[in-house]
Amino acid sequence: MLGDTSSGDTAGDERQGRRALILVENLSVPFDRRVWQECTTLRDAGWTVHVICPRGSKRDTEPEAEIDGVRIHRYPLRAATGGPAGYLREYGAALWHTVRLARGIGPVDVVHACNPPDLLFLPARWLKRRGARFVFDQHDLVPELYLSRFGRGEDLLYRAVCALERLTYRAADVVLATNESYRDVAVRRGGRRPEDVFVVRSAPQTDRFRPVPPEPELKRGKPHLLCYLGVMGPQDGVDYALRALAKLRDEFGRTDWHAVFVGAGDAFDAMVELSRRLGLSGQVRFTGRVPDADLIRYLSTADVCLSPDPRNPLNDVSTMNKVLEYMAMGRPIVSFDLREARVSAGDAAVYAPANDEAAFAERIALLLDDPERRARMGRIGQERINGRLSWRNSQASLLAAYAAACGDRAPVSAGDPGRTGKRPRR
């Protein structure tokens, strides 16, 4: 646990080299895996890293913690309910706590803000006036998220989120994009120079995603196990997966499978109810969030993994973490045909026409009948994760972005104390 984190610690921090402050609003840290990988990469390159984020409900609950040399400051936050007013309350509280905690941390060299929402440019601008450089880490395209999640069209709130995105782009010194599609948006819509936008792809921690021997009992007496892993929100397609499973049973006559849905979200209860209405309760289990060890057991036993994100303005251009995690575990994937799904998975997945539930069911049946193809697809996925999609490549891009933000274009290698001349903190 941390003691006093006031500016009285500044001298000690300066002895460790440059200081970075990472701002997160929608997940706790280290639960946010991408942010945590960024933290440890910067730490190993000689940076002193602070994080401000909300507290988790079941984990990451301490107000302050130091984990593996990264200093984490957490604030209480109630997730939005009840429409726009609920979001205003949530975001207002998050901004107040962020500024309050940042004041106690003291001067930093870089403020690194992770969206959503596109409101963290406000504390970032305040810190820029005190000498910090601003790195905008664009996890989501919020205008596309709004269109995909709420289905309200390009109304007044849509125009407001577009304006906030423009202000964030304008305030940033450099932008981190999770893939080339997001990079194109930053250049085309955000007006950013191509040389100031760095692609830092999310990648699974391969030391975390290591297969273990399969456990046939997880299949509940069936020959095959199907697995979904991820968030269950309105735009995540769990409803598409459930309707596809009903078609797999009713139209293809396949009852030789059990399915497990691992994860949680604000659509969780609705998805459990939909499963019941479709008559799938006997073949589908919802686990909620589970410990890592249980997650690995399910994925190691799964014959086919599901990525049912429907095509919409957000999903078509977004990289799905679950796809990368399936690949790291050597699992074959069924996905709808989305632009960035193909970029990530390549031949590690089979693709159904976008939003076609019957075709999705047909692709599942195809893989269940072809164990050799499943094994080949699993090997392809692991090779991609350990090659061009590995976190090693993202580390180099992240550090190049920080070097550019600080006016030094030469990147520093991860694990190298770099230009500070100090030893990395372990």
Secondary structure, DSSP 4 states (H G I P E B T S, - for coil): -----SGGGHHHHHHT--EEEEE-SSS-TTTSHHHHHHHHHHHHTT-EEEEEEEPPSSSS-SSEEEETTEEEEEE--PPP-SSHHHHHHHHHHHHHHHHHHHHHH---SEEEEEPSSTTTHHHHHHHHTTT-EEEEEE-S-HHHHHHHHH---S-HHHHHHHHHHHHHHHH-SEEEESSHHHHHHHHHTT---GGGEEE------TTT-------GGGGTTSSEEEEEES---TTS-HHHHHHHHHHHHHTS----EEEEEE---TTHHHHHHHHHHTT-TTTEEEEES--HHHHHHHHHH-SEEEE-PPPSTTGGG---HHHHHHHHTT--EEEE--HHHHHHHGGGEEEEPTT-HHHHHHHHHHHHT-HHHHHHHHHHHHHHHHTTTSHHHHHHHHHHHHHHHTT--S---TTS-GGG-PPPP-
